[in-house]
Each structure stands twice: as C-alpha cells, then as structure tokens.
Amino acid sequence: MSSETPIIRLFFAKMKTAFFELSEAERAAFMAKDRANLDSLGMKAVSMIDCSSTDEKWDYIGVESWPSMDAVKQREVFENEELHISDYVDYEVHMGIEQSFENYGK
C-alpha cells in the first residue's frame, strides 16, 4: 500500500467523565480545534452513528475517509500531542482500504 492510498478509518468512542467536566466553552473550543484539524487534513465523514442510548460500551461509531496514511499519521500526532484525546475519550480505531461490495456473493 502506498502512503498516498486513501484510507478508511473506523472508530469506536466512549466519552469519559473528564470531557463532561469541561465547561461548555472548553468543550466547544475542544471540538472546534478538533474539527479544524480534521478539515485541514482532508478527512471526509462517511458516517457517524450515535449509539449512546443503545450501546453500553460505545457512544459513537464513525467511518472516515482519509486521503492518505500520511494524513492519518498526522492526525494521530495531533490527537495525542494537541488534544490529549485519551484524557477525554476511550476509543478503538481500525483502518483499511475501501473495497467494493458490489460483486460480493455473486
């Protein structure tokens, strides 16, 4: 896989108490900073699922399309060094490349 191959990233997220303990202004600033980085790296949201009322383990499941593995790596650095994401969210991430489902089972 080339470092320029588009990547699909699937994530599962559970918000921690620390996120909800931030003031409304702090949460808004956190999310704005997060969104600006996602947009600057070219992430396209494929689907975002709010499962907080139906799943005890995860609040959100998301599918993202990234332009390259380089963009994903830059995102991971930002999440760890700028957002300190693990202070506010429990999460799992899985990645791969998009594949057509059109001919599956045919």
Backbone bond lengths (Angstrom), bond angles and torsions (degrees), N, CA, C in turn:
res aa  C-N    CA-C-N  psi(-1)  N-CA   C-N-CA  omega(-1)  CA-C   N-CA-C  phi
1 M - - - 1.451 - - 1.529 108.52 -
2 S 1.292 116.57 128.73 1.458 123.24 176.99 1.527 109.90 -72.74
3 S 1.331 115.70 152.98 1.467 118.78 177.50 1.522 110.99 -68.64
4 E 1.340 117.38 -10.05 1.458 121.86 178.57 1.527 112.67 -100.99
5 T 1.320 118.69 4.28 1.464 122.60 177.48 1.523 109.44 -70.71
6 P 1.332 118.36 130.30 1.472 120.15 176.51 1.537 110.98 -58.55
7 I 1.314 115.21 141.87 1.474 122.22 -175.77 1.523 109.56 -118.70
8 I 1.318 115.27 138.96 1.461 121.64 170.36 1.527 106.59 -102.20
9 R 1.315 115.19 128.56 1.468 120.42 -179.92 1.521 108.04 -119.27
10 L 1.303 115.78 123.55 1.464 123.80 177.01 1.522 106.69 -104.66
11 F 1.332 116.24 128.77 1.460 117.85 178.04 1.526 110.87 -129.34
12 F 1.311 113.85 151.98 1.460 124.10 175.34 1.523 105.21 -122.67
13 A 1.328 118.01 130.85 1.462 120.53 -174.92 1.525 111.65 -136.61
14 K 1.315 114.88 139.84 1.461 123.68 174.03 1.515 107.23 -128.24
15 M 1.319 116.72 117.40 1.452 120.81 -178.35 1.534 109.94 -69.71
16 K 1.321 116.18 135.89 1.458 122.12 178.60 1.527 110.23 -87.88
17 T 1.302 115.62 160.69 1.461 121.95 177.88 1.528 110.75 -55.09
18 A 1.329 117.67 -36.62 1.468 121.50 -178.64 1.528 111.94 -57.64
19 F 1.323 117.76 -34.10 1.465 120.44 178.42 1.522 110.00 -65.48
20 F 1.321 116.82 -44.06 1.461 120.87 -178.29 1.526 112.55 -73.50
21 E 1.328 117.38 -17.43 1.457 121.23 176.47 1.522 112.68 -81.06
22 L 1.335 116.93 -12.71 1.468 119.88 173.53 1.523 108.59 -67.56
23 S 1.311 116.34 150.31 1.464 118.97 175.58 1.528 108.57 -66.97
24 E 1.318 116.23 165.07 1.466 120.16 178.62 1.528 110.42 -58.64
25 A 1.326 116.65 -40.54 1.467 120.96 179.32 1.533 111.19 -65.84
26 E 1.329 116.98 -39.78 1.472 120.74 178.44 1.525 111.37 -66.49
27 R 1.332 116.97 -40.88 1.479 120.27 176.94 1.522 110.13 -63.46
28 A 1.326 117.22 -42.96 1.471 121.23 179.58 1.524 110.29 -62.56
29 A 1.336 117.23 -42.39 1.466 121.19 179.36 1.525 110.84 -65.72
30 F 1.328 117.03 -40.84 1.465 122.43 177.89 1.527 109.92 -59.62
31 M 1.330 116.51 -48.76 1.459 120.46 -177.50 1.532 111.44 -68.66
32 A 1.325 118.02 -36.05 1.470 120.61 178.04 1.529 110.43 -65.75
33 K 1.319 116.90 -42.48 1.467 121.93 178.27 1.525 109.97 -63.75
34 D 1.318 115.97 -42.24 1.462 122.50 178.39 1.523 110.05 -61.14
35 R 1.332 116.11 -49.89 1.471 120.92 -177.98 1.526 111.95 -62.73
36 A 1.322 116.97 -40.85 1.469 120.33 179.71 1.526 110.72 -60.21
37 N 1.328 116.67 -40.25 1.459 120.16 178.64 1.527 111.14 -67.79
38 L 1.325 117.06 -44.90 1.467 120.69 178.33 1.530 110.36 -56.51
39 D 1.328 116.21 -47.07 1.466 120.78 -179.46 1.527 111.41 -64.84
40 S 1.331 117.68 -41.71 1.467 120.71 -177.26 1.523 112.08 -65.98
41 L 1.332 116.72 -27.74 1.470 120.65 -179.78 1.522 112.80 -91.23
42 G 1.316 117.67 -1.80 1.457 120.63 175.30 1.512 115.89 84.85
43 M 1.337 117.94 19.18 1.463 120.48 177.93 1.522 110.01 -68.78
44 K 1.317 115.64 136.43 1.464 122.00 173.72 1.529 106.94 -117.60
45 A 1.320 116.67 124.53 1.467 120.71 178.06 1.521 108.63 -75.72
46 V 1.324 116.46 121.81 1.462 121.88 176.83 1.515 109.09 -85.49
47 S 1.340 115.54 -45.82 1.459 120.60 179.19 1.519 109.60 -159.06
48 M 1.321 115.69 141.97 1.464 121.75 174.46 1.516 106.49 -129.18
49 I 1.311 115.71 125.01 1.456 121.39 -175.48 1.526 108.99 -116.62
50 D 1.329 116.72 121.98 1.463 122.18 174.80 1.521 106.50 -90.60
51 C 1.321 115.81 107.78 1.463 119.57 -178.98 1.529 110.86 -115.28
52 S 1.330 116.69 20.86 1.465 121.36 -176.13 1.528 113.10 -62.48
53 S 1.327 117.35 -26.56 1.464 118.80 -179.32 1.531 112.63 -94.61
54 T 1.328 117.52 -4.67 1.463 119.52 -176.61 1.516 114.11 -125.50
55 D 1.333 118.29 -6.22 1.463 121.59 -175.48 1.519 108.52 -135.41
56 E 1.306 117.54 122.09 1.462 120.36 -179.07 1.522 112.68 -73.94
57 K 1.328 117.76 -25.35 1.459 120.64 -175.59 1.526 113.00 -84.44
58 W 1.343 118.24 -40.91 1.462 121.79 -173.51 1.519 111.33 -124.96
59 D 1.332 115.31 142.44 1.465 121.58 173.37 1.528 110.70 -88.52
60 Y 1.338 115.97 -36.64 1.465 120.77 -175.88 1.519 110.62 -139.53
61 I 1.307 114.66 146.49 1.457 122.81 169.38 1.521 105.20 -127.28
62 G 1.309 116.70 132.17 1.453 120.05 -178.57 1.506 111.77 -133.28
63 V 1.324 114.82 149.89 1.457 121.87 173.66 1.518 106.22 -121.84
64 E 1.319 115.52 123.63 1.454 121.97 -177.42 1.523 110.29 -122.02
65 S 1.319 115.59 147.82 1.460 121.81 173.76 1.526 107.58 -111.52
66 W 1.326 115.59 126.04 1.461 122.36 -178.54 1.525 108.90 -115.72
67 P 1.337 117.62 145.44 1.464 119.44 -177.09 1.531 114.23 -68.69
68 S 1.333 117.38 -23.36 1.466 120.37 -176.81 1.527 110.65 -166.87
69 M 1.329 115.15 165.94 1.460 120.02 174.55 1.528 109.95 -67.95
70 D 1.330 116.96 -30.76 1.467 119.67 176.49 1.531 110.73 -59.67
71 A 1.335 116.72 -42.45 1.471 120.57 178.27 1.528 110.53 -63.92
72 V 1.321 117.54 -40.20 1.466 121.55 178.59 1.524 109.97 -63.32
73 K 1.323 117.16 -42.68 1.470 120.49 179.18 1.526 111.13 -63.97
74 Q 1.334 116.68 -40.58 1.469 119.77 176.38 1.530 110.38 -62.35
75 R 1.320 116.10 -38.60 1.462 121.21 178.42 1.527 110.90 -63.26
76 E 1.317 116.51 -43.67 1.463 120.48 -178.93 1.529 110.96 -62.22
77 V 1.326 116.92 -39.27 1.473 120.59 176.80 1.527 109.36 -62.95
78 F 1.324 116.81 -45.98 1.469 121.13 179.08 1.528 110.96 -60.29
79 E 1.333 116.84 -45.95 1.469 120.27 -179.81 1.524 111.33 -58.47
80 N 1.322 116.30 -41.45 1.461 120.38 -176.10 1.525 113.58 -81.13
81 E 1.333 117.27 -42.17 1.458 120.52 -172.38 1.525 114.49 -93.67
82 E 1.323 117.32 -27.73 1.468 120.53 -177.47 1.536 111.96 -102.90
83 L 1.328 115.86 -51.36 1.470 119.77 -177.60 1.524 113.19 -83.14
84 H 1.330 116.54 -24.31 1.471 120.56 -172.60 1.535 108.50 51.71
85 I 1.318 114.07 50.76 1.464 122.85 -170.65 1.529 113.14 -54.51
86 S 1.317 117.36 -36.28 1.465 118.93 -176.96 1.526 112.73 -69.23
87 D 1.341 117.99 -13.23 1.468 120.72 173.49 1.526 111.01 -72.62
88 Y 1.334 116.00 -25.11 1.464 121.07 -171.03 1.527 115.08 -116.96
89 V 1.335 116.83 -16.80 1.465 120.36 -173.87 1.518 110.70 -142.74
90 D 1.333 116.67 132.86 1.463 121.31 164.63 1.518 105.68 -87.78
91 Y 1.324 117.52 135.22 1.456 117.71 -175.68 1.528 112.13 -154.73
92 E 1.317 113.59 161.07 1.463 123.48 170.78 1.512 106.75 -130.85
93 V 1.319 115.98 144.81 1.455 121.60 178.97 1.523 108.34 -130.75
94 H 1.334 115.51 136.76 1.465 122.30 174.77 1.521 107.15 -130.88
95 M 1.344 116.48 140.87 1.461 119.78 -177.12 1.516 111.19 -130.83
96 G 1.315 114.05 155.98 1.450 120.86 175.11 1.517 109.48 -169.96
97 I 1.308 115.45 -169.67 1.454 120.33 177.21 1.520 108.37 -112.08
98 E 1.319 115.66 148.16 1.460 120.98 -177.19 1.522 110.37 -65.56
99 Q 1.312 114.75 141.83 1.457 121.64 178.04 1.518 108.29 -138.08
100 S 1.288 116.71 140.56 1.454 121.01 -179.50 1.526 110.82 -69.51
101 F 1.303 115.99 143.30 1.466 123.21 176.41 1.539 110.52 -102.79
102 E 1.320 115.52 -2.76 1.462 122.05 -172.70 1.525 113.27 -56.38
103 N 1.296 118.90 -41.53 1.466 121.32 -175.95 1.523 114.07 -99.76
104 Y 1.323 117.01 5.18 1.464 120.54 -179.50 1.530 109.39 -60.73
105 G 1.323 115.95 127.19 1.462 122.08 176.39 1.523 115.12 74.09
106 K 1.298 117.79 8.45 1.468 120.40 -179.67 1.508 110.37 -100.63
